Each structure stands twice: as C-alpha cells, then as structure tokens.
Amino acid sequence: MVSGEPRLSGDADVELQLLALLAIVDRGCALQPRAEAVLHDCATIALPGPEVAREGGYVAGEYHRLHGWAADADRAGPIDALYKHVALLMMQHCMLVHYAVRLAFPKTAHRPARCPIAPELGDPARRLRASRDELARRVDET
C-alpha cells in the first residue's frame, strides 16, 4: 500500500471482497447456458460442427479466467474459503466443457467410438448457483 492511501475499515474491505467474488460468480452463472449448449452439442450422435469447438474453447477459456481471478485474489480469513470454493467450481466448469470438446473432436486419424458425454453441467452448476445465492445474502448482511 502506498503511504497516504486511505485504509478501508475491516467491514468495508470484507464487503469489497464479497462484491468482487459475487461478480466472478455472476459471470460464471451467466456462462452456464452457453456451457450446457456446448455439452449438449458434444453429446449428440452426429459429429458437431467447428462452431461448437470454437464456442467450447471460448466458454472453457472464460471459466479458466474466472478460476484464475478467484484463485489469485488478495483475501484473508473466512473469505479465503469462499474464494477457494468458487475457484474449484470454476475449474470444474472449465474442465467439463474442455473435455467434452476434446472427446467430441479427437485429434487422432483413427476415430475411436464416440465416448458418452454428459449433456449438462450437473452438480457443479447447482453448487455455483447456490454459492451465488449465499454470497448475495452475505453482501446484503454487510
């Protein structure tokens, strides 16, 4: 911290951290329909088109970026556990989309039988939405 900068009170600092984390979670929740569309397209019997691979790469990349923000945030105390939880959920979303695209578009010349891919995000999506509700509640309490 540069000398002369005003120091936030503990409550204000916690509120800012919660708001930052809530923004990360909001973005992750907003991406869920796009992620599930990619998973659905990758799970179809027909070979998906290249636009599915591009969209999947974008969505997985966004979740990876959100994971990085949550994992690298400057936090302390009980907020640290929330950031770790959110970072884990973002990485789970990233990996689900990433591996669905990898399985739908194998790089080998010999194409193995298509692997079954779950057409939805499942439990990680529900947990992320629950985390969002919990964060919004905590922000309202501060």
N, C-alpha and C positions, 0 to 999 in steps of 0.2 A: 504494500500500500504506500502511496506517495504521501509524504507528510503534508498536512494541510487539508487532505481529503476528509470530508465528514465520515465518521464511522456510524454505520447503521446499528440500531439497537438490536438485541438478540431476537426479539419478536419480529422486527421488520426484516431482518436477514432470513429468518426461517420462512416468513411469508414469501419473500422473493424466490427462495429456493423451491418452495412448493409451487409457485406460479410457473417457474421455469420448467419444472418437472411435468406439471399439468400441460404445458404447451407441447412438450415432447410426446406425451401420452395421447393428447388430442390428435396430433398428426398421425400417430400410429393407428389410432382408431379410424381416422378418415381414410387411411390406405387399405383398410380391411376389405371393403367390397372389391377393390381392384385386385388384391391378392387372391381372394376367393374366385374371382373370374379367371385368373391365370390358372389356379389349381383345377378348376372345373374344365378349362380348355385342355390342360395337360392330361386330364384323366379320361378324355373321350377316346373312343376306339380309333377314330380317324387320326391321322398324323396332323398335329396342329401346324398352322402356318407360321412363317417367320415373325409376323407381328406379335404372336404370343411369346416368342422367345425375347423379343425386344421389350415388350411390356413386363415380362417376368424379370428381366435384368434390371429394368428401372425400379420396379417395386422392391426387389431384393436389395438393390443398392440404397434405396431410401431407408429401408429398415436397418440396414447396416450403418448408415449415417446416424440414425436416431439412437442406435445402440452405442455408437461412439460418444455421442453427446451425453447420454446418461452415464456411461462408464467413466468419462473424463471430467465430469462436473466437480467443481470445488464444493464439497459438502462435509458436514460433520455431524456427529451424534446420531439420533434416531433417523434423521433424513437419509443417512448413508444406506440403511437397509432398504428404503424405498427406491433409491436410485439403482441399487444392485438388482432388486426385483424387476424394475422396469427394463434395465439393460438386458437381463436374461430373457424377458418376454420379447423384446425387440429382436434379439438374436434368434430366438425360436421362430419368429415370423420370417425373418430373413432366410433361415436355413430351410424351412418348409417350402418356400417359393423357389429358392435356388435349386434344391434337389428335385423338385417337381419338374422344373425346366430341364435339368440335366438328364433326368430319366426319360423325359419325352423327346429329347433331342440328343441321343447318344452320338459320340464323335467317331465311333468305330465304323469301318466299312461294313463289317458283318453286324447287322442289326439284330440284337437278341430279341426275344419275345418281349413285348411291352410289359413293364412292371406295373402293378397296380399302384395308383396314386390316389391319395385321399382328396376328394373334391372340395374340402373345406378346411379352414384353419383349426377348427375344433376347440379343445380346451384352452390353448394359449390365447385365442381370440376372446373367449369368455373371461379369462383372468385379466386380460388387458382392459377390457371394458369395466370390470369390477374395480380394478385399480384406479381407473379414471373417476369412477363414482366416489371412491374413498378419498382420492386427492381433492376433488371438488368439495367434499364435505369438510375436509381439514382446512382448506383455504377459507371456506365460509366461517369456520370457527376462529380463525386468527384475526 
